[in-house]
Amino acid sequence: MQTITTSAHLEPDTTSRVSVFDSTPGSEGFVSLRIGGDSIEIALLARPGTADALRALARAATEAAAALDRLTGPPSDGAA
């Protein structure tokens, strides 16, 4: 991954979309994953050979969602 650091808060109305750009003579295709809201949009461009990186991102997002579910779940009664 090329280096850039930014931050944005996800909101309930955050959107995402995937666009596929087919290869052309002299250029391989790529996929664009866009995540956005009212004032910011993040675009991740993935070329052939980077599918595992997207899968790792999807796993991390699923893990983060599960952590949020635990944070907002019913309070624990202390029983284990």
ZABA-340630 format. One record per atom (N, C-alpha, C): residue in three letters; x, y, z. Coordinates in steps of 0.1 Angstrom, whole numbers, plus 5000, padded with zeros to 4 digits. Layout:
BEGIN
ALAXYZ ...
//
This chain:
BEGIN
MET500849885000 MET500050005000 MET500950125000 GLN500550224992 GLN501350344992 GLN500850425005 THR501650505010 THR501450565023 THR500650695022 ILE499550695030 ILE498750815033 ILE498050785046 THR497950885054 THR497150875067 THR496050975067 THR494850935070 THR493751025071 THR492750955081 SER491851035085 SER490750985094 SER489451045090 ALA488450965092 ALA487051005090 ALA486150915099 HIS485050975104 HIS484150905112 HIS483050835103 LEU482850705104 LEU481750645097 LEU480450685104 GLU479450715096 GLU478150755101 GLU477150645096 PRO475950645102 PRO475050545097 PRO474650555082 ASP474750665076 ASP474450685062 ASP475650675053 THR476750625058 THR477950615050 THR477650515039 THR478150545027 THR477850455015 THR479150395010 SER479050285003 SER480150224997 SER479750174983 ARG480650174974 ARG480350124961 ARG481650064954 VAL481449964946 VAL482549904939 VAL482349924924 SER483349974917 SER483349994903 SER484449904897 VAL484149834886 VAL485149754879 VAL485549824866 PHE486849844864 PHE487449904852 PHE488149794845 ASP487649754834 ASP488249644826 ASP489549694820 SER490349594817 SER491649624811 SER491449674797 THR492449754793 THR492449804779 THR493849774773 PRO494049784760 PRO495349764755 PRO496349854762 GLY497349794767 GLY498449864774 GLY498149904788 SER497049854794 SER496749894808 SER495849774814 GLU496349734825 GLU495549624832 GLU494349694839 GLY493349614841 GLY492149664848 GLY492349684862 PHE491349744869 PHE491449754884 PHE490049774889 VAL489949764902 VAL488649784909 VAL488849904918 SER487749984919 SER487750094928 SER486650064939 LEU487050074951 LEU486150064963 LEU486050204969 ARG484950264969 ARG484750394974 ARG483850394986 ILE484250464996 ILE483550475009 ILE483350625012 GLY482050665013 GLY481950805015 GLY480750855023 GLY480650975025 GLY479651045032 GLY479451185026 ASP478951275034 ASP478651405029 ASP479851485025 SER480951485033 SER482051575030 SER483351505027 ILE483351375027 ILE484651305024 ILE484351175017 GLU485251135008 GLU485151005001 GLU486550945000 ILE486650825004 ILE487950745003 ILE487850654992 ALA488750644983 ALA488750554972 ALA490050464973 LEU489750334973 LEU490850234973 LEU490850174959 LEU492050184953 LEU492150124939 LEU492949994940 ALA492349894935 ALA493049754937 ALA493249704923 ARG494449664920 ARG494849604907 ARG494849454908 PRO494949384897 PRO495049244898 PRO496249194907 GLY496049094915 GLY497049054924 GLY496949104938 THR495949194940 THR495749244954 THR494449204960 ALA493849104955 ALA492549054961 ALA492749014975 ASP493848954979 ASP494148904993 ASP494149025002 ALA494649134998 ALA494649265006 ALA493249305009 LEU492449304998 LEU491049345000 LEU490249245010 ARG490649115008 ARG490049015017 ARG490449045032 ALA491649075034 ALA492149105047 ALA491449235053 LEU491249335044 LEU490549455048 LEU489049415052 ALA488449325045 ALA487049285048 ALA487049215061 ARG488049125064 ARG488049055077 ARG488249155088 ALA489149255086 ALA489349355097 ALA488049435099 ALA487349465088 ALA486049545090 ALA485049455097 THR484949325094 THR484049245101 THR484349235116 GLU485649225119 GLU486149215133 GLU485749345140 ALA485949465133 ALA485649595140 ALA484149605142 ALA483349555133 ALA481849555134 ALA481449465146 ALA482049355148 ALA481749265159 ALA482049335172 ALA483249405172 ALA483649475185 ALA482649585188 LEU482149655177 LEU481049765180 LEU479849695185 ASP479449585180 ASP478249515185 ASP478349475200 ARG479549435203 ARG479849405218 ARG479749535226 LEU480249645221 LEU480249765228 LEU478849825231 THR477949795221 THR476649855222 THR475549745225 GLY476049625229 GLY475149525233 GLY474549545247 PRO473649455251 PRO473149465265 PRO474249455275 PRO474049535286 PRO475049525297 PRO475249385302 SER476449345306 SER476649215311 SER476349215326 ASP475749105331 ASP475449095345 ASP476549035353 GLY477749025347 GLY478948975354 GLY479048825354 ALA478048755350 ALA478148605350 ALA478948565337 ALA479748465340 ALA480648415328 ALA480248275325 
//
